[in-house]
Structure formats: C-alpha cells, structure tokens
Amino acid sequence: MRIAESFRVALDALRVNRLRSVLTMFGVVIGVAAVVVLVAIGGGARDLVEREIEGLGSNIILVSPGEFSFGSAPTVSRMRLDDVEYLHRTLGEDAEIAVTLTSGEPVRAGRNQSYASIVGTNEAMRDVFDRPLRAGGRYLSEIDVETRRRVVVLGSRTAEDIFGDVDPVGRQIAVAGGTRFRVIGVFEEVGQAFGQTRDTELHMPVTTVQRLLGVDRIDFMALRASSAEAIPRLQDEVVDALERRYPGERFSAITQTQLLGTIGTVLGALTGVLAAIAAISLLVGGVGVSNIMLVGVRERTREIGLRKALGARQRDILTQFLTEAVLLTSLGGAVGIALGVSAALTISALSPVPATIAWWSPTLAFAVSAAVGVFFGVVPARRAGRLDPVTALRTE
C-alpha cells in the first residue's frame, strides 16, 4: 500500500470517529501547549533578568558580605562607611565606590502618602549606576553625607504619588513617621528591576539614614572599574582587603557577567524541570493513543482480514495503523502549538514577565508529538499486521 493511500485511509478512519479522535488528541494538545508556554515564559524571564542586570551599567563590581549564591540566607553585614576610605587607601586607585543601606518606610507630603524604598548612599552612587536626574535638581554631595543633611532625591513614581504635577524640588516630605527632609532632585523614570520598580526609591545621605535607623553598618558596596580588563584584579584585591580587615569573615565581589551566568543557569534548569513535568502529559496522551488504537484494531478485525485476503501484506496493515497514530498525535501537536503560542502571547501582554517564543520550542514539541505517535502506535499496528486473515474474517 502506498503512503498516500495509507494517509487517506487513516484520515477517513479518524473522520468516522470524530469525537473519539478529538478526545484522544486532548492529552497531546495539553502536553504540547504546556511545553511551549513554560519554555516561552522561562526564556522571557531569563531575557528580562539579563536586560535588567545589563541596565545597571558596565564594569560594575558588587561587594557583599558572605559567599554569594542564590537561595542562601542573607549574611548580616559588618561593613562600615569608613571601609570606603580603607579600600581607597588599600587599592591605591581612584575607583568610584558607592555604598547602600536600604529600608522601606512610608513618606508623606501634605495629605498624600506613599510607601517607598529608602536608599542611604553617598555621592558616588549616581556616577557608578548612571542615574539621570530631571532638570532643576541635583544629586547628593559629599558635604551632604559628611554633615548628615536631611535632603532627599525622589524617584519619579514617588514624586508623582505625593506631589502630583507640582515640582517637588525645594519642598519637604515627612519620612518614617515625621522626620522632615528637603527634596533636592527627582530621578528620571527608569522602570523595574527584578520585579521591583526602581522609581519608588528615595536616595538620602547614608549617614542620615544610619542615624534614622539607629545603625552604623552599610549593606553593600559597588565599584566601577576603569576597564573590563581591570575587573578580575580589582575583584581579588577588594575581597582580600576586606577579609584582612575583618578576620574570619567572608566577602563576595561579583560582576554582571557572573550574575548573568548564575541566573541563566538557575532559570535554565528551572525551565527544563517545568518543561519535563509538562512533557509527562505527552506520555499520558501517548498511552491514550495506544489504548484507542488497540480498541480500533479489535473493532476493525474483519476489515483487516478482508484486506489481507485481497492481498494486503503485513507491512501494509502495519503502515496503515501506524499512520493513523502519527496523524492523530501530529494533529494534536499542531493544535497544541497554536494554543501554546496564543497562551504565551496572552500571558506576555497581561503580565510583567515577557514570553520569548524560541523557534526550536514549537519545532521540538511537534517532533516529540509525532514521535509519541510512532512509539505508542507500534504495538497496535504490529498486532493488526499479525492477524490471521481467516481468523479475522470469522470474527463477529
């Protein structure tokens, strides 16, 4: 029997039992759609994180207490503000070093109130991370930090929430229950980073925030290396200097490349696990295909006997039933791909996480669905091909 004839007979057989064919395809449709959606969301999340990390700036080294690893508990920082001068003396170069001390606090201007992320920092922060300001304002100065001035630079979202259309520069806000700060500048809008909007940040002198919170630590430091080639040497020197200053303590100095590599590995593994879990439904759908094909062999025993009596060979019968199984799963795979792509685009449009549909994902899902048809269709097809024509014709 020719392939074209096998395809026509298989299509007629599926058309005769439309409802059963649709229900059999359902498991394959769900499995393929789930694989496409999860891989698209995983890829979109990875691209989003990469863009946000790259948006921090180039040649930046982030210094934190403890060994850096995802999933580990945060380490209480022993770093102090005078570590900046210590590193300048130890490193013997003029690298910009920014510090951060963060807290979440309510802020108020008149009757309007908002919740903001308080970032205590120094004058180097803007240069290290390249945060542009709106016209008419300024950033924190060295004098502001040294004298613990109560001045603040507002994020664009917070400025809009508590001042509306009024220019906030020169006006006052109340932070943490009533401490008054004078607004000296407003950041340009920058959007989100790691799922959190950066436009609700309030930058204040780190010394002022230390006094406000009653602490003397800093959480992190950030350095901008003079060139990409200087990064490895600067990393080693920073870690060595801090570990000499704090015996028994561990410190990490990581770059964008290391962050991207670590996050990419974690997200890639997570996407693979989710896709593997979704692929289980493909196996379940394959079992359903095999079961229905076995039922079809039993129902069409007389037809098989008649075909063999008229000269059909065993391989012709095998090809016919195998074609039916592959056609069933391939149609399910095509419908699943369309459903998965549509769901991924919908999720991307309605959620902050974009969905990146890689070309290989639908292709692989379709190939796997066809392979499922071959794998689970072999047993029913071989059983049909081995039927004795005389016995088959006698079947009621």
N, C-alpha and C positions, 0 to 999 in steps of 0.2 A: 504494500500500500504506500502510495506516495505521501510525502509530508503534507502537501496541500490538502489531499483527501483526508488525512488524519486530523488536520486542523478543522476542516469543515464538519466532519463527524463530531469532533469534540465540542465545537461551538453549538451544533444542533442539540447535543446531549445536555449541555448547560442551559440552553434556552428552554428545553422541555421542562426542566425542574428549576424554574427561576428562583422561587422562594428558598429552596434548599441551597442553591448555589450562592445566593446572597448571604444567607446565614453562615454558610461555611467560610465565605471570604471575610466575614466580620472580624475574626481573630487576627487575620493577616493585616487587614486595614488598620486596626488599632495598633498593632505592633509596629508597623512601618511608620505610621503617623507619630507615635510616641518617640521613636528613634530620631526622626527628622526634627521634631520640636526640641527635644532635650539637647541634641547636638548643636542646634542653632542658638539656643539660649546660652549654653556653655561657651560657645565661640563668641557670642556677643558680650558676655560678661568678661571674658578674657580681653577682648579688644577695648572694652570700656576702661578696665583697670590699667591697661597699658597706656592708653591716652592720658589718663589722669596722672599716672606716675611721670610720664614724659612732660606733662604740663607743669610739673614742679620746677623745672629748669634744668640746665645742663651742668655737668661736672659737680654735682652736689653730693656731699657725703653726710649721711645722717648718723649721729652718735647717740647711742642709748645705753643705759645700764643693763647688764646681764647678757646672756647669749641670745642672739636674735633667732627666733623660729616661730612659725605660725602655730597657733594652738597652745603655746606655752603661757603660763601665768605671768602677768607683768611684774617686773622687778622694781622694788622701791628704790628710788634714785637717791644717791649720796652726792650727786654733782651739785656744786655751788657756783654762784656767779663769778667768784674770783678764779674759777677754773679757766675762764676765758683768757685772763691775763697770763695765767700759768702756761696755757698752750701757746700763746703768742711768744712768750719767752723761750719755751722749750723747742718749738718748731723753728723759730728763727726766721719767720716769714710773715708777710702782711696779709695772710688769708683772712677774708671776712668770716667771722664766727657769730652766728645768730643763736639765741637761746629762747626756749619756750617754757612757760609754766601755764597750764590750762585749767579752767574751771567753768562750769555752767552756772550762770546767775541771771536773775530777772533784771531787766533795765526798764526805766520809765522816764518819759518826758511829758510833763503835764498829766493828763488823764490817760494817755496812751502807754501801754506796757507791752513788752515782748520778752522772749527768753533768748539769750544769746550765749555764744561760746566766748568766754573771756580768755584772751591770749596775752599773758605777760611776756614781753620780749624786749629786745634792745634795738638800737638804731640800725644794726646790720641786717635785720630781718628783711626789709624791703629790697635791699641790694642782692641778698642771697636768693630770694624766691621771686624777685621781679614782680612786685605787686604795684600796678599803676594806680595813681590817685586821680580823683576828679579835680578839675581846675578850681583854684581858690583855696586849696587846703595844703597842709604839709604833713610830713610823717614825724615820728618820734625822733628826738635828737639826743645826743649824748648828755646834754645838760638835763633833759627831762628825766633820764634814767638816774643820773647822779643825785639829783635833788628830790627824787620821788614825787614829781609833779602829778597832779590829778588831771591828766589830759588823756584823751582817747581818740582813736581813729575808728570810725564806724564802717561796718560792712554795708553794702548798698541795700540789702534786704532789710536790715535792722533800721537803717536811716529812713527808709520808706515807711516801715511799720509805725515808728513812733513820731516821725516829723511830717509824714506825707509829702506834699510838694514844697514845703518850706526848706530853705537852705539851712542845714543844721550847724554849719561851721560858726563857731563863736558862741553857740548856745550850750546849755548844760543838760546833763542827764543824771538820773539817780541810779546807782548800781548797788546790788546786794542789800537792799532794804533802806537805803537812804544816803550813802556816800556820794557826794556830788563830784562830777567830772565835767571838764570843759571839752567840747568837741573841737578838734583842730584839723580834721580832714575826713574824707569819705573815700573808700576804695571804689574803683570801677567794678562792675559786675563781672564775676569770674565763673559762676556756676557751681556744680557739685564736684566733690572728690570723695571716692569710696562710699558713695551713697549719702554723704552729708554735704549740705550746702555750705560753701565757704563764705557766702555773702551774709551770714549771721555772725561772723567773727568780729570781736572788738579788740583792737590792739591797744595795750596800755604799757607803760614802763614796767619792766619786770620787778623792779624794786617796790613799786607801788602795789602791785598785785601780791607780792610776798607779804607786805605789811597788812594788806586787806585780808589775806587768808591766814595770817599768823604762821608762816613757814619761812625757811631760808633756803630751800632747795630749788633746783630747776629740773624739769623733766627730760628735756632733750637739748642737743646742740646740733647745729647744721653748719657745714663749711662748704664754700665754693672753691674748688681747686683752680689753679691758674690754667690748667690744661688737662685733657683726658689722660695724657701720659703721666702726669704727676699724681693721679688718683691712687694707684696701688701703694706708692711710697708714703703718701700722706695718711692713708688708712692705717698702715702699720705704725707710723710714728704717733698718731693720735691715741691708738689703743695702748701702745707701750707706755706713753707718758701718763695716761690716766691710771693704768694698773700699777705704775710705780708710785703714783700719788696716793692711791687707795689700795694698799696691800691686801690681798685676799679677795678683792672684788674683780668681777669680770665685766668687760665692756665690748660693745659691738660698734663697728663703723661700716655701714653698708651703702651701696650706691644704687642708682636707678637700675643698672643692668642686673645687679644681684636681686633686687626686688622683683623685677620683671621675670627673671628666671625662676625664682622661688614661687611666685604667684602663678606663673604659667604652668609649672609642674603640678601644683596643687589643683588648679582649676581643670587642667587636662585630665588628671586622674579622676577627679570628681565627675567630669563629663563622661569619661569612659565607664565608670561604675553605673551611672544613671542610664546610659545607653544600653549597657549589658542587662540591667534589670528590665528595661523596656523590651529588649530583644527576647526575653522569656515568653512574652505574649506571642511572638512569632512562632516559637516552638509549640505553644499551646494551639495556635491556629493550624500548624502543620499536622498535629495529631488529629485535629478535627477533619482536615482534608483527607488524611489516610483513612479515618473511620468512615467518612461518607463515600469514599471511593470503594471501599470494601463492600459497603451496602449496595453500591451501584453494580458491582460485579455480580453479586448474588441476584439482584433484580433482573439483570440482563444476561443471565446464563444461557437461555435459549437463543438469544441474538448472537452470542459468541459462538455457540455450537453451529448455528446456521452459517455464519461467516466462515468458520473453519471447514465446514462441509463443502462450501463453494470454492475452497482453495486458499483461504487466508492462512498465512503462516503464523507461527507462534510469535515471531518478532513483529508482525503486523499488528496483532492484538495488543502486544506489549506497548508498541509505539502509540496506538490509539489511546489507551488509558493513561499512559504517561503524559501524552499531550494534553489530555483533559486536566490532569492535576497541575501541570505547569501553567496552563492557560488560566485556571482558577486562581492560583496564587499570584500570577503576574497581573491579572486584572485587579486583584486586591491590593497589590503593591502600588499600582498606578493610582488607584483611588486614595490609598493611604498617603502617598507622596503629595497629592493635591491637597488633601485635608491637612497634612502636617505643615506644608508651606503656608497655607492660609492661616492656620492657628499661630504659627511663628510670627507672621507679619502682624496679626491682630495683637498678640502679646507685646510686640515691639512698639506698636502705636499707642497702646493703653498703659504701658508700664515704663518706669525709668530705665529698665535694662533692655538694651537693643538686642535683636536677634540677628545673628550673622549666618546666613544660609550658604555654607560652603558647597561647591559644585559636587564634591565627592560624596556628600551625605545622602542626597536622594539617589544618586547612582548606586552607591553601595547598598542602600536599603532595597532598591528594586532588584539588584543582583541577588541579594540574600533571599528575598521573597521567591524569586524564580528557583533558586537552589533548594528552598524548602519544598517546593512542588516536586522537584526531581527526587529529593531524598525520601519524602513521605509518600510519593506516588509509585515508587519502585515495587514495593511489596504487593499492593493491589494489582498493579499491571502484570507482574510476574504470575500472580495467582490466576488472573484472567487468561494469560497466554498458555498456561499449562493445562487448562481444562480439556478433558477428552470430548471431542465433538459428539460422539454417540451418547455419552452420559449427559452432556449438556442438552441435547435435543430431547432426551427423555424427561428432563426436569419439568415439573408442573409449575 
